[in-house]
Amino acid sequence: MANLMKAAVLVGPSKVQVQDLPIPQVKAGEIAIKVSACGVCGSDVHMWKAGQGWGEQNGEPFVMGHEF
């Protein structure tokens, strides 16, 4: 369980699920931070209503919460 994190995943229009997802590996030139809280912005509301994130998801879950 130590290699998992809680994430708010957009699964459809007006539907978000809290899921346990693998913690992403830190690549060269990146840093890892521990987020204890995040907010909601207008972009999140639009994506929540539409049921999809921006850009191509390539089959990956769309994790909400970029306002930390």
PyMOL Python script that loads the backbone (N, CA, C, O; Angstrom):
from pymol import cmd

cmd.read_pdbstr("""\
ATOM      1  N   MET A   1       0.808  -1.204   0.000  1.00  0.00           N
ATOM      2  CA  MET A   1       0.000   0.000   0.000  1.00  0.00           C
ATOM      3  C   MET A   1       0.848   1.262   0.000  1.00  0.00           C
ATOM      4  O   MET A   1       0.342   2.321  -0.373  1.00  0.00           O
ATOM      5  N   ALA A   2       2.096   1.204   0.395  1.00  0.00           N
ATOM      6  CA  ALA A   2       2.933   2.398   0.505  1.00  0.00           C
ATOM      7  C   ALA A   2       3.178   3.055  -0.844  1.00  0.00           C
ATOM      8  O   ALA A   2       3.540   4.231  -0.884  1.00  0.00           O
ATOM      9  N   ASN A   3       2.997   2.352  -1.936  1.00  0.00           N
ATOM     10  CA  ASN A   3       3.244   2.908  -3.258  1.00  0.00           C
ATOM     11  C   ASN A   3       1.975   3.429  -3.918  1.00  0.00           C
ATOM     12  O   ASN A   3       1.940   3.619  -5.134  1.00  0.00           O
ATOM     13  N   LEU A   4       0.922   3.662  -3.117  1.00  0.00           N
ATOM     14  CA  LEU A   4      -0.342   4.164  -3.646  1.00  0.00           C
ATOM     15  C   LEU A   4      -0.657   5.520  -3.045  1.00  0.00           C
ATOM     16  O   LEU A   4      -0.213   5.851  -1.946  1.00  0.00           O
ATOM     17  N   MET A   5      -1.436   6.301  -3.790  1.00  0.00           N
ATOM     18  CA  MET A   5      -1.893   7.604  -3.301  1.00  0.00           C
ATOM     19  C   MET A   5      -3.386   7.706  -3.544  1.00  0.00           C
ATOM     20  O   MET A   5      -3.918   7.042  -4.434  1.00  0.00           O
ATOM     21  N   LYS A   6      -4.062   8.525  -2.768  1.00  0.00           N
ATOM     22  CA  LYS A   6      -5.478   8.820  -2.989  1.00  0.00           C
ATOM     23  C   LYS A   6      -5.559   9.879  -4.080  1.00  0.00           C
ATOM     24  O   LYS A   6      -4.783  10.834  -4.079  1.00  0.00           O
ATOM     25  N   ALA A   7      -6.493   9.716  -5.009  1.00  0.00           N
ATOM     26  CA  ALA A   7      -6.658  10.677  -6.090  1.00  0.00           C
ATOM     27  C   ALA A   7      -8.133  10.833  -6.426  1.00  0.00           C
ATOM     28  O   ALA A   7      -8.889   9.862  -6.409  1.00  0.00           O
ATOM     29  N   ALA A   8      -8.536  12.063  -6.731  1.00  0.00           N
ATOM     30  CA  ALA A   8      -9.895  12.343  -7.202  1.00  0.00           C
ATOM     31  C   ALA A   8      -9.896  12.148  -8.708  1.00  0.00           C
ATOM     32  O   ALA A   8      -9.300  12.939  -9.439  1.00  0.00           O
ATOM     33  N   VAL A   9     -10.561  11.098  -9.177  1.00  0.00           N
ATOM     34  CA  VAL A   9     -10.533  10.719 -10.589  1.00  0.00           C
ATOM     35  C   VAL A   9     -11.887  11.035 -11.229  1.00  0.00           C
ATOM     36  O   VAL A   9     -12.933  10.603 -10.745  1.00  0.00           O
ATOM     37  N   LEU A  10     -11.848  11.783 -12.306  1.00  0.00           N
ATOM     38  CA  LEU A  10     -13.055  12.109 -13.069  1.00  0.00           C
ATOM     39  C   LEU A  10     -13.446  10.878 -13.876  1.00  0.00           C
ATOM     40  O   LEU A  10     -12.688  10.426 -14.734  1.00  0.00           O
ATOM     41  N   VAL A  11     -14.640  10.332 -13.598  1.00  0.00           N
ATOM     42  CA  VAL A  11     -15.065   9.103 -14.261  1.00  0.00           C
ATOM     43  C   VAL A  11     -16.269   9.301 -15.185  1.00  0.00           C
ATOM     44  O   VAL A  11     -16.694   8.362 -15.859  1.00  0.00           O
ATOM     45  N   GLY A  12     -16.813  10.502 -15.219  1.00  0.00           N
ATOM     46  CA  GLY A  12     -17.949  10.785 -16.087  1.00  0.00           C
ATOM     47  C   GLY A  12     -18.512  12.145 -15.755  1.00  0.00           C
ATOM     48  O   GLY A  12     -18.058  12.795 -14.813  1.00  0.00           O
ATOM     49  N   PRO A  13     -19.511  12.591 -16.528  1.00  0.00           N
ATOM     50  CA  PRO A  13     -20.115  13.894 -16.261  1.00  0.00           C
ATOM     51  C   PRO A  13     -20.638  13.981 -14.830  1.00  0.00           C
ATOM     52  O   PRO A  13     -21.434  13.147 -14.399  1.00  0.00           O
ATOM     53  N   SER A  14     -20.187  14.994 -14.103  1.00  0.00           N
ATOM     54  CA  SER A  14     -20.594  15.248 -12.716  1.00  0.00           C
ATOM     55  C   SER A  14     -20.295  14.084 -11.782  1.00  0.00           C
ATOM     56  O   SER A  14     -20.993  13.903 -10.785  1.00  0.00           O
ATOM     57  N   LYS A  15     -19.252  13.278 -12.092  1.00  0.00           N
ATOM     58  CA  LYS A  15     -18.938  12.118 -11.269  1.00  0.00           C
ATOM     59  C   LYS A  15     -17.428  12.008 -11.045  1.00  0.00           C
ATOM     60  O   LYS A  15     -16.652  11.829 -11.984  1.00  0.00           O
ATOM     61  N   VAL A  16     -17.038  12.118  -9.778  1.00  0.00           N
ATOM     62  CA  VAL A  16     -15.645  11.973  -9.366  1.00  0.00           C
ATOM     63  C   VAL A  16     -15.578  10.863  -8.325  1.00  0.00           C
ATOM     64  O   VAL A  16     -16.421  10.800  -7.430  1.00  0.00           O
ATOM     65  N   GLN A  17     -14.583   9.991  -8.436  1.00  0.00           N
ATOM     66  CA  GLN A  17     -14.372   8.929  -7.453  1.00  0.00           C
ATOM     67  C   GLN A  17     -13.000   9.105  -6.822  1.00  0.00           C
ATOM     68  O   GLN A  17     -12.039   9.467  -7.500  1.00  0.00           O
ATOM     69  N   VAL A  18     -12.911   8.849  -5.522  1.00  0.00           N
ATOM     70  CA  VAL A  18     -11.612   8.809  -4.862  1.00  0.00           C
ATOM     71  C   VAL A  18     -11.069   7.400  -5.071  1.00  0.00           C
ATOM     72  O   VAL A  18     -11.688   6.416  -4.667  1.00  0.00           O
ATOM     73  N   GLN A  19      -9.902   7.320  -5.708  1.00  0.00           N
ATOM     74  CA  GLN A  19      -9.294   6.026  -6.010  1.00  0.00           C
ATOM     75  C   GLN A  19      -7.870   5.976  -5.482  1.00  0.00           C
ATOM     76  O   GLN A  19      -7.223   7.010  -5.320  1.00  0.00           O
ATOM     77  N   ASP A  20      -7.385   4.764  -5.214  1.00  0.00           N
ATOM     78  CA  ASP A  20      -5.980   4.546  -4.884  1.00  0.00           C
ATOM     79  C   ASP A  20      -5.242   4.282  -6.188  1.00  0.00           C
ATOM     80  O   ASP A  20      -5.520   3.301  -6.877  1.00  0.00           O
ATOM     81  N   LEU A  21      -4.297   5.163  -6.528  1.00  0.00           N
ATOM     82  CA  LEU A  21      -3.525   5.032  -7.757  1.00  0.00           C
ATOM     83  C   LEU A  21      -2.044   4.920  -7.423  1.00  0.00           C
ATOM     84  O   LEU A  21      -1.612   5.384  -6.368  1.00  0.00           O
ATOM     85  N   PRO A  22      -1.257   4.307  -8.311  1.00  0.00           N
ATOM     86  CA  PRO A  22       0.187   4.239  -8.071  1.00  0.00           C
ATOM     87  C   PRO A  22       0.792   5.647  -8.016  1.00  0.00           C
ATOM     88  O   PRO A  22       0.398   6.531  -8.776  1.00  0.00           O
ATOM     89  N   ILE A  23       1.740   5.838  -7.119  1.00  0.00           N
ATOM     90  CA  ILE A  23       2.458   7.102  -7.049  1.00  0.00           C
ATOM     91  C   ILE A  23       3.366   7.189  -8.272  1.00  0.00           C
ATOM     92  O   ILE A  23       4.150   6.272  -8.518  1.00  0.00           O
ATOM     93  N   PRO A  24       3.274   8.285  -9.050  1.00  0.00           N
ATOM     94  CA  PRO A  24       4.122   8.402 -10.241  1.00  0.00           C
ATOM     95  C   PRO A  24       5.607   8.423  -9.876  1.00  0.00           C
ATOM     96  O   PRO A  24       5.994   8.950  -8.833  1.00  0.00           O
ATOM     97  N   GLN A  25       6.416   7.850 -10.735  1.00  0.00           N
ATOM     98  CA  GLN A  25       7.857   7.860 -10.536  1.00  0.00           C
ATOM     99  C   GLN A  25       8.419   9.233 -10.903  1.00  0.00           C
ATOM    100  O   GLN A  25       8.031   9.816 -11.915  1.00  0.00           O
ATOM    101  N   VAL A  26       9.324   9.739 -10.088  1.00  0.00           N
ATOM    102  CA  VAL A  26       9.957  11.028 -10.352  1.00  0.00           C
ATOM    103  C   VAL A  26      11.036  10.827 -11.408  1.00  0.00           C
ATOM    104  O   VAL A  26      11.903   9.964 -11.271  1.00  0.00           O
ATOM    105  N   LYS A  27      10.971  11.637 -12.465  1.00  0.00           N
ATOM    106  CA  LYS A  27      11.934  11.554 -13.562  1.00  0.00           C
ATOM    107  C   LYS A  27      13.004  12.622 -13.393  1.00  0.00           C
ATOM    108  O   LYS A  27      12.871  13.521 -12.563  1.00  0.00           O
ATOM    109  N   ALA A  28      14.048  12.519 -14.174  1.00  0.00           N
ATOM    110  CA  ALA A  28      15.128  13.507 -14.141  1.00  0.00           C
ATOM    111  C   ALA A  28      14.555  14.900 -14.394  1.00  0.00           C
ATOM    112  O   ALA A  28      13.752  15.088 -15.307  1.00  0.00           O
ATOM    113  N   GLY A  29      14.965  15.864 -13.592  1.00  0.00           N
ATOM    114  CA  GLY A  29      14.495  17.238 -13.744  1.00  0.00           C
ATOM    115  C   GLY A  29      13.186  17.521 -13.039  1.00  0.00           C
ATOM    116  O   GLY A  29      12.695  18.647 -13.103  1.00  0.00           O
ATOM    117  N   GLU A  30      12.593  16.526 -12.358  1.00  0.00           N
ATOM    118  CA  GLU A  30      11.342  16.692 -11.625  1.00  0.00           C
ATOM    119  C   GLU A  30      11.609  16.587 -10.125  1.00  0.00           C
ATOM    120  O   GLU A  30      12.665  16.117  -9.704  1.00  0.00           O
ATOM    121  N   ILE A  31      10.642  17.027  -9.331  1.00  0.00           N
ATOM    122  CA  ILE A  31      10.712  16.852  -7.887  1.00  0.00           C
ATOM    123  C   ILE A  31       9.399  16.265  -7.403  1.00  0.00           C
ATOM    124  O   ILE A  31       8.369  16.406  -8.063  1.00  0.00           O
ATOM    125  N   ALA A  32       9.432  15.618  -6.270  1.00  0.00           N
ATOM    126  CA  ALA A  32       8.227  15.080  -5.646  1.00  0.00           C
ATOM    127  C   ALA A  32       7.838  16.000  -4.495  1.00  0.00           C
ATOM    128  O   ALA A  32       8.689  16.431  -3.718  1.00  0.00           O
ATOM    129  N   ILE A  33       6.549  16.296  -4.394  1.00  0.00           N
ATOM    130  CA  ILE A  33       6.038  17.083  -3.280  1.00  0.00           C
ATOM    131  C   ILE A  33       4.880  16.319  -2.652  1.00  0.00           C
ATOM    132  O   ILE A  33       4.215  15.524  -3.318  1.00  0.00           O
ATOM    133  N   LYS A  34       4.648  16.561  -1.388  1.00  0.00           N
ATOM    134  CA  LYS A  34       3.516  15.942  -0.701  1.00  0.00           C
ATOM    135  C   LYS A  34       2.417  16.987  -0.616  1.00  0.00           C
ATOM    136  O   LYS A  34       2.610  18.049  -0.024  1.00  0.00           O
ATOM    137  N   VAL A  35       1.275  16.692  -1.200  1.00  0.00           N
ATOM    138  CA  VAL A  35       0.139  17.610  -1.204  1.00  0.00           C
ATOM    139  C   VAL A  35      -0.808  17.183  -0.090  1.00  0.00           C
ATOM    140  O   VAL A  35      -1.236  16.030  -0.034  1.00  0.00           O
ATOM    141  N   SER A  36      -1.131  18.119   0.793  1.00  0.00           N
ATOM    142  CA  SER A  36      -2.053  17.790   1.875  1.00  0.00           C
ATOM    143  C   SER A  36      -3.449  18.354   1.620  1.00  0.00           C
ATOM    144  O   SER A  36      -4.408  17.950   2.277  1.00  0.00           O
ATOM    145  N   ALA A  37      -3.569  19.284   0.671  1.00  0.00           N
ATOM    146  CA  ALA A  37      -4.879  19.850   0.329  1.00  0.00           C
ATOM    147  C   ALA A  37      -4.784  20.489  -1.052  1.00  0.00           C
ATOM    148  O   ALA A  37      -3.705  20.887  -1.490  1.00  0.00           O
ATOM    149  N   CYS A  38      -5.914  20.581  -1.726  1.00  0.00           N
ATOM    150  CA  CYS A  38      -5.958  21.288  -3.003  1.00  0.00           C
ATOM    151  C   CYS A  38      -7.335  21.930  -3.147  1.00  0.00           C
ATOM    152  O   CYS A  38      -8.281  21.575  -2.444  1.00  0.00           O
ATOM    153  N   GLY A  39      -7.424  22.865  -4.055  1.00  0.00           N
ATOM    154  CA  GLY A  39      -8.675  23.578  -4.260  1.00  0.00           C
ATOM    155  C   GLY A  39      -9.319  23.223  -5.582  1.00  0.00           C
ATOM    156  O   GLY A  39      -8.839  22.364  -6.322  1.00  0.00           O
ATOM    157  N   VAL A  40     -10.405  23.897  -5.860  1.00  0.00           N
ATOM    158  CA  VAL A  40     -11.157  23.699  -7.099  1.00  0.00           C
ATOM    159  C   VAL A  40     -11.171  25.028  -7.840  1.00  0.00           C
ATOM    160  O   VAL A  40     -11.426  26.073  -7.241  1.00  0.00           O
ATOM    161  N   CYS A  41     -10.901  24.992  -9.128  1.00  0.00           N
ATOM    162  CA  CYS A  41     -10.952  26.221  -9.915  1.00  0.00           C
ATOM    163  C   CYS A  41     -11.997  26.070 -11.019  1.00  0.00           C
ATOM    164  O   CYS A  41     -12.622  25.018 -11.151  1.00  0.00           O
ATOM    165  N   GLY A  42     -12.179  27.106 -11.793  1.00  0.00           N
ATOM    166  CA  GLY A  42     -13.171  27.094 -12.864  1.00  0.00           C
ATOM    167  C   GLY A  42     -12.930  26.000 -13.882  1.00  0.00           C
ATOM    168  O   GLY A  42     -13.885  25.417 -14.397  1.00  0.00           O
ATOM    169  N   SER A  43     -11.667  25.706 -14.186  1.00  0.00           N
ATOM    170  CA  SER A  43     -11.357  24.626 -15.138  1.00  0.00           C
ATOM    171  C   SER A  43     -11.868  23.290 -14.624  1.00  0.00           C
ATOM    172  O   SER A  43     -12.425  22.499 -15.385  1.00  0.00           O
ATOM    173  N   ASP A  44     -11.677  23.035 -13.323  1.00  0.00           N
ATOM    174  CA  ASP A  44     -12.171  21.788 -12.732  1.00  0.00           C
ATOM    175  C   ASP A  44     -13.682  21.668 -12.882  1.00  0.00           C
ATOM    176  O   ASP A  44     -14.198  20.594 -13.193  1.00  0.00           O
ATOM    177  N   VAL A  45     -14.387  22.768 -12.662  1.00  0.00           N
ATOM    178  CA  VAL A  45     -15.852  22.751 -12.765  1.00  0.00           C
ATOM    179  C   VAL A  45     -16.282  22.423 -14.188  1.00  0.00           C
ATOM    180  O   VAL A  45     -17.201  21.629 -14.386  1.00  0.00           O
ATOM    181  N   HIS A  46     -15.624  23.030 -15.193  1.00  0.00           N
ATOM    182  CA  HIS A  46     -15.967  22.749 -16.598  1.00  0.00           C
ATOM    183  C   HIS A  46     -15.696  21.286 -16.946  1.00  0.00           C
ATOM    184  O   HIS A  46     -16.507  20.646 -17.615  1.00  0.00           O
ATOM    185  N   MET A  47     -14.552  20.756 -16.491  1.00  0.00           N
ATOM    186  CA  MET A  47     -14.222  19.353 -16.783  1.00  0.00           C
ATOM    187  C   MET A  47     -15.192  18.420 -16.069  1.00  0.00           C
ATOM    188  O   MET A  47     -15.607  17.408 -16.633  1.00  0.00           O
ATOM    189  N   TRP A  48     -15.558  18.755 -14.824  1.00  0.00           N
ATOM    190  CA  TRP A  48     -16.507  17.938 -14.058  1.00  0.00           C
ATOM    191  C   TRP A  48     -17.846  17.875 -14.777  1.00  0.00           C
ATOM    192  O   TRP A  48     -18.438  16.802 -14.901  1.00  0.00           O
ATOM    193  N   LYS A  49     -18.327  19.026 -15.256  1.00  0.00           N
ATOM    194  CA  LYS A  49     -19.603  19.048 -15.984  1.00  0.00           C
ATOM    195  C   LYS A  49     -19.524  18.251 -17.279  1.00  0.00           C
ATOM    196  O   LYS A  49     -20.460  17.525 -17.618  1.00  0.00           O
ATOM    197  N   ALA A  50     -18.405  18.380 -18.014  1.00  0.00           N
ATOM    198  CA  ALA A  50     -18.249  17.692 -19.302  1.00  0.00           C
ATOM    199  C   ALA A  50     -17.933  16.208 -19.136  1.00  0.00           C
ATOM    200  O   ALA A  50     -18.211  15.408 -20.028  1.00  0.00           O
ATOM    201  N   GLY A  51     -17.352  15.843 -17.992  1.00  0.00           N
ATOM    202  CA  GLY A  51     -16.993  14.439 -17.770  1.00  0.00           C
ATOM    203  C   GLY A  51     -15.697  14.036 -18.416  1.00  0.00           C
ATOM    204  O   GLY A  51     -15.431  12.845 -18.580  1.00  0.00           O
ATOM    205  N   GLN A  52     -14.876  15.012 -18.790  1.00  0.00           N
ATOM    206  CA  GLN A  52     -13.579  14.690 -19.387  1.00  0.00           C
ATOM    207  C   GLN A  52     -12.596  15.820 -19.134  1.00  0.00           C
ATOM    208  O   GLN A  52     -12.970  16.988 -19.022  1.00  0.00           O
ATOM    209  N   GLY A  53     -11.335  15.439 -19.048  1.00  0.00           N
ATOM    210  CA  GLY A  53     -10.271  16.418 -18.858  1.00  0.00           C
ATOM    211  C   GLY A  53      -9.843  17.005 -20.187  1.00  0.00           C
ATOM    212  O   GLY A  53     -10.355  16.634 -21.243  1.00  0.00           O
ATOM    213  N   TRP A  54      -8.903  17.919 -20.120  1.00  0.00           N
ATOM    214  CA  TRP A  54      -8.386  18.507 -21.354  1.00  0.00           C
ATOM    215  C   TRP A  54      -7.289  17.622 -21.917  1.00  0.00           C
ATOM    216  O   TRP A  54      -6.661  16.862 -21.180  1.00  0.00           O
ATOM    217  N   GLY A  55      -7.059  17.713 -23.199  1.00  0.00           N
ATOM    218  CA  GLY A  55      -6.012  16.923 -23.851  1.00  0.00           C
ATOM    219  C   GLY A  55      -6.386  15.452 -23.956  1.00  0.00           C
ATOM    220  O   GLY A  55      -7.454  15.025 -23.518  1.00  0.00           O
ATOM    221  N   GLU A  56      -5.480  14.700 -24.545  1.00  0.00           N
ATOM    222  CA  GLU A  56      -5.696  13.263 -24.697  1.00  0.00           C
ATOM    223  C   GLU A  56      -5.343  12.543 -23.421  1.00  0.00           C
ATOM    224  O   GLU A  56      -4.307  12.819 -22.816  1.00  0.00           O
ATOM    225  N   GLN A  57      -6.189  11.624 -23.004  1.00  0.00           N
ATOM    226  CA  GLN A  57      -5.975  10.887 -21.765  1.00  0.00           C
ATOM    227  C   GLN A  57      -5.220   9.585 -22.005  1.00  0.00           C
ATOM    228  O   GLN A  57      -4.649   9.026 -21.069  1.00  0.00           O
ATOM    229  N   ASN A  58      -5.206   9.096 -23.236  1.00  0.00           N
ATOM    230  CA  ASN A  58      -4.502   7.854 -23.593  1.00  0.00           C
ATOM    231  C   ASN A  58      -4.874   6.688 -22.681  1.00  0.00           C
ATOM    232  O   ASN A  58      -4.030   5.858 -22.342  1.00  0.00           O
ATOM    233  N   GLY A  59      -6.141   6.636 -22.290  1.00  0.00           N
ATOM    234  CA  GLY A  59      -6.611   5.541 -21.450  1.00  0.00           C
ATOM    235  C   GLY A  59      -6.272   5.685 -19.977  1.00  0.00           C
ATOM    236  O   GLY A  59      -6.666   4.846 -19.166  1.00  0.00           O
ATOM    237  N   GLU A  60      -5.544   6.739 -19.618  1.00  0.00           N
ATOM    238  CA  GLU A  60      -5.178   6.972 -18.223  1.00  0.00           C
ATOM    239  C   GLU A  60      -6.326   7.676 -17.500  1.00  0.00           C
ATOM    240  O   GLU A  60      -7.043   8.468 -18.112  1.00  0.00           O
ATOM    241  N   PRO A  61      -6.511   7.401 -16.210  1.00  0.00           N
ATOM    242  CA  PRO A  61      -7.543   8.125 -15.460  1.00  0.00           C
ATOM    243  C   PRO A  61      -7.196   9.606 -15.380  1.00  0.00           C
ATOM    244  O   PRO A  61      -6.021   9.955 -15.269  1.00  0.00           O
ATOM    245  N   PHE A  62      -8.199  10.484 -15.434  1.00  0.00           N
ATOM    246  CA  PHE A  62      -7.947  11.916 -15.325  1.00  0.00           C
ATOM    247  C   PHE A  62      -8.051  12.311 -13.860  1.00  0.00           C
ATOM    248  O   PHE A  62      -9.135  12.305 -13.276  1.00  0.00           O
ATOM    249  N   VAL A  63      -6.915  12.651 -13.280  1.00  0.00           N
ATOM    250  CA  VAL A  63      -6.839  13.015 -11.871  1.00  0.00           C
ATOM    251  C   VAL A  63      -7.117  14.510 -11.747  1.00  0.00           C
ATOM    252  O   VAL A  63      -6.440  15.337 -12.356  1.00  0.00           O
ATOM    253  N   MET A  64      -8.132  14.837 -10.943  1.00  0.00           N
ATOM    254  CA  MET A  64      -8.508  16.227 -10.721  1.00  0.00           C
ATOM    255  C   MET A  64      -7.606  16.859  -9.673  1.00  0.00           C
ATOM    256  O   MET A  64      -6.862  16.161  -8.984  1.00  0.00           O
ATOM    257  N   GLY A  65      -7.673  18.196  -9.553  1.00  0.00           N
ATOM    258  CA  GLY A  65      -7.006  18.898  -8.465  1.00  0.00           C
ATOM    259  C   GLY A  65      -5.649  19.457  -8.793  1.00  0.00           C
ATOM    260  O   GLY A  65      -4.656  19.036  -8.200  1.00  0.00           O
ATOM    261  N   HIS A  66      -5.571  20.383  -9.710  1.00  0.00           N
ATOM    262  CA  HIS A  66      -4.280  20.983 -10.045  1.00  0.00           C
ATOM    263  C   HIS A  66      -4.017  22.267  -9.252  1.00  0.00           C
ATOM    264  O   HIS A  66      -2.966  22.883  -9.429  1.00  0.00           O
ATOM    265  N   GLU A  67      -4.937  22.685  -8.392  1.00  0.00           N
ATOM    266  CA  GLU A  67      -4.811  23.922  -7.617  1.00  0.00           C
ATOM    267  C   GLU A  67      -4.319  23.636  -6.203  1.00  0.00           C
ATOM    268  O   GLU A  67      -5.022  23.922  -5.234  1.00  0.00           O
ATOM    269  N   PHE A  68      -3.128  23.081  -6.076  1.00  0.00           N
ATOM    270  CA  PHE A  68      -2.607  22.803  -4.736  1.00  0.00           C
ATOM    271  C   PHE A  68      -1.613  23.841  -4.299  1.00  0.00           C
ATOM    272  O   PHE A  68      -1.077  23.756  -3.194  1.00  0.00           O
TER     273      PHE A  68
END
""", "prot")
cmd.dss("prot")
cmd.show_as("cartoon", "prot")
cmd.util.cbc("prot")
cmd.orient("prot")
